[in-house]
Amino acid sequence: MHSNIDDDIIKALAFGPKRHVRRWDHYYANGFNFHTYAYGRSKCTMNYGVCVKAIDGKEYYGILEDVIQLCYVGYIRPYVTTLFKCDWFDSITGVSVHESYRLVDVNHTKRYPKYDPFVLVSQVTQVCYLPYPLTDAGRKDWWAVLKMKSRPTIDAPEEAPPFQADENENLPPVLELNIDDIVEAENEQINYVVEDDAEEAMEISSSSDEAEDVRDQQFHMDDLSESDEDFF
């Protein structure tokens, strides 16, 4: 089944995508809310900065221009993929990285010389570009790069899990317990408690009987004393 799907994907790619495509001016992917430059340039927030990391570790920075979804028709089913069309800054003369603090600046007046605007959505992360103050004339063409955190990502200190075991090398050996022995021990304990309750109940009943006998004897003595007084 997998081989049939792989063959169908290869055939669909060989025929090429359909001429009609879908486009978006904003798109949610990888935990980021992306805006195209035309859609987000008048907003208070900047969501059109993009960054792609190459295989060699080099990072490319640019501006999102368009979101395009291509459809490849196969014999089994259609296959769709979404691409970002970006305007890239020059990665050689247009990017500056601070040696000590690893802060990144981009020159927004310099562009990547080659035509390679499309990237897969899964490869892109979001960045924000911040201009320098106008008083710094030497940095007017440079923007500071602020890498954004995806929405599912939360910066929080790592806490030790509760009820963690103490790191003791001399731990006692773990005994293998038989469930039948445990049940038998619990039954013996229950029977012992029941016997104690029965003995306590017998003691209470015997003490109550003795108290009744004492009261009867006292009552009989009172009757005798009254009869003696009547006799005299």
C-alpha positions in Angstrom: 0.0 0.0 0.0 2.8 2.4 0.9 4.6 1.6 -2.3 1.5 2.4 -4.3 1.1 5.8 -2.6 4.8 6.6 -3.2 4.5 5.8 -6.8 1.3 7.9 -7.1 3.1 10.9 -5.4 6.0 10.6 -7.9 3.6 10.5 -10.8 1.7 13.5 -9.5 4.9 15.5 -9.1 5.9 14.6 -12.6 2.7 15.9 -14.1 3.2 19.2 -12.1 0.7 21.2 -10.0 -2.7 22.5 -11.2 -2.7 26.0 -12.7 -5.2 27.2 -10.2 -3.8 27.9 -6.7 -5.1 29.1 -3.4 -3.7 32.2 -1.7 -3.9 33.6 1.9 -2.9 36.9 3.3 -2.4 35.4 6.8 -1.6 31.8 7.8 -1.1 30.0 11.1 1.7 27.4 11.1 4.4 26.0 13.4 2.8 27.9 16.4 3.1 31.3 14.6 0.5 33.6 13.1 2.1 34.8 9.9 0.9 37.9 7.9 2.0 38.9 4.5 3.7 42.3 4.2 0.7 43.8 2.3 -1.7 42.6 5.0 0.3 43.4 8.1 2.3 46.5 7.3 -0.4 48.9 8.6 -0.9 46.9 11.9 0.6 47.6 15.2 2.3 44.2 15.3 4.9 42.8 12.9 4.1 39.3 11.8 5.7 39.2 8.4 9.3 38.6 9.4 10.5 35.1 8.5 13.6 33.1 9.1 14.8 29.8 7.5 17.8 27.7 8.8 19.7 25.9 6.2 21.3 22.4 6.5 24.7 24.0 7.2 23.3 26.0 10.1 23.2 29.3 8.2 20.1 31.5 8.7 18.3 33.4 6.1 16.0 36.4 7.0 13.3 37.9 4.9 9.8 39.3 4.6 6.8 37.2 3.8 5.1 38.3 0.5 2.6 35.6 -0.3 1.2 32.3 0.9 0.4 29.8 -1.9 -1.1 26.3 -1.8 -0.3 24.0 -4.7 -2.4 20.9 -5.6 -0.9 17.9 -7.3 -3.4 15.5 -8.8 -2.6 11.8 -8.5 -4.5 8.6 -9.6 -5.3 7.7 -6.0 -6.0 11.2 -4.5 -4.8 14.8 -4.7 -1.8 16.1 -2.8 -1.5 19.6 -1.5 1.5 21.6 -0.2 1.8 25.2 1.1 4.7 27.5 0.2 5.8 30.8 1.5 7.0 33.4 -1.1 9.6 35.6 0.7 11.8 38.5 -0.1 15.2 37.6 1.3 17.8 39.9 2.6 21.4 39.4 1.5 22.8 36.7 3.7 26.5 37.7 3.1 26.7 41.5 3.2 23.2 42.2 4.6 23.5 40.2 7.9 25.7 41.1 10.9 26.1 38.9 13.9 27.7 40.2 17.1 30.7 38.0 18.1 30.1 38.1 21.9 26.3 38.4 22.3 25.3 36.7 19.0 22.8 39.5 18.3 21.7 39.6 14.7 21.2 42.7 12.5 20.0 42.8 8.9 20.4 45.5 6.3 16.9 46.0 4.8 18.3 47.8 1.7 20.3 44.8 0.5 18.5 41.8 -1.1 19.5 38.2 -1.9 20.9 38.2 -5.5 19.5 34.9 -6.6 15.8 34.1 -7.3 14.9 31.6 -4.7 11.7 33.0 -3.0 9.8 29.8 -2.2 10.2 27.7 1.0 8.1 25.1 2.7 5.9 26.2 5.5 7.4 23.6 7.9 10.9 25.2 7.5 9.9 28.7 8.6 10.0 30.4 11.9 8.9 34.0 12.8 11.1 37.0 13.6 10.5 40.6 14.3 12.6 43.5 12.9 13.2 46.5 15.1 14.8 49.7 13.7 17.5 51.6 15.5 16.9 55.1 16.9 17.1 57.9 14.4 20.0 59.5 16.4 22.3 56.7 15.3 22.8 57.7 11.6 25.3 54.8 11.0 22.6 52.2 11.7 19.7 53.7 9.9 19.7 51.0 7.2 19.9 48.2 9.8 17.2 46.4 11.7 17.7 44.4 14.9 16.3 40.8 14.6 14.2 39.5 17.5 13.4 35.8 17.3 9.9 35.0 18.4 8.7 32.2 20.5 5.9 30.0 19.1 2.6 30.2 21.0 2.7 26.7 22.5 6.2 27.5 23.9 6.3 28.9 27.4 9.5 30.2 29.0 9.4 28.8 32.6 12.0 27.5 35.0 12.3 23.8 35.1 11.1 22.4 38.4 12.1 19.0 39.9 9.2 16.5 39.7 7.4 16.0 43.1 7.8 12.9 45.1 11.2 12.1 43.5 13.2 9.2 45.0 16.2 10.0 47.1 19.5 9.3 45.5 20.7 6.7 47.9 23.0 4.0 46.8 22.3 1.7 49.8 18.7 1.1 49.1 17.1 -2.0 50.8 16.3 -4.9 48.5 12.8 -5.1 47.1 11.0 -8.1 48.4 8.8 -10.2 46.2 5.3 -10.4 47.8 2.7 -12.9 47.1 -0.8 -11.5 46.7 -2.3 -14.6 48.4 -0.1 -14.0 51.5 -1.3 -10.4 51.6 -5.0 -11.4 51.4 -4.5 -14.1 54.1 -2.8 -11.6 56.4 -5.6 -9.1 56.0 -8.3 -11.8 56.7 -6.4 -12.8 59.9 -6.3 -9.2 61.0 -10.1 -8.8 60.3 -10.9 -12.0 62.3 -8.7 -10.8 65.2 -10.6 -7.6 65.3 -13.9 -9.4 65.2 -12.9 -11.7 68.1 -11.8 -8.7 70.2 -15.1 -7.0 69.6 -17.0 -10.2 70.6 -14.9 -10.6 73.8 -15.5 -7.0 74.7 -19.3 -7.4 74.1 -19.2 -10.5 76.4 -17.4 -8.6 79.1 -20.0 -5.8 78.9 -22.9 -8.2 79.1 -21.4 -10.0 82.1 -20.7 -6.8 83.9 -24.3 -5.7 83.3 -25.6 -9.0 84.6 -23.6 -8.6 87.8 -25.0 -5.1 88.3 -28.5 -6.3 87.9 -27.9 -9.0 90.5 -26.5 -6.4 93.0 -29.6 -4.2 92.5 -31.9 -7.2 93.0 -30.1 -8.2 96.3 -30.3 -4.6 97.5 -34.0 -4.4 96.6 -34.7 -7.7 98.5 -32.9 -6.4 101.6 -35.0 -3.2 101.5 -38.1 -5.3 101.4 -37.0 -7.4 104.4 -36.2 -4.2 106.5 -39.6 -2.8 105.8 -41.3 -6.1 106.8 -39.4 -6.1 110.1 -40.5 -2.6 111.0 -44.1 -3.6 110.4 -43.7 -6.6 112.7 -42.5 -4.5 115.6 
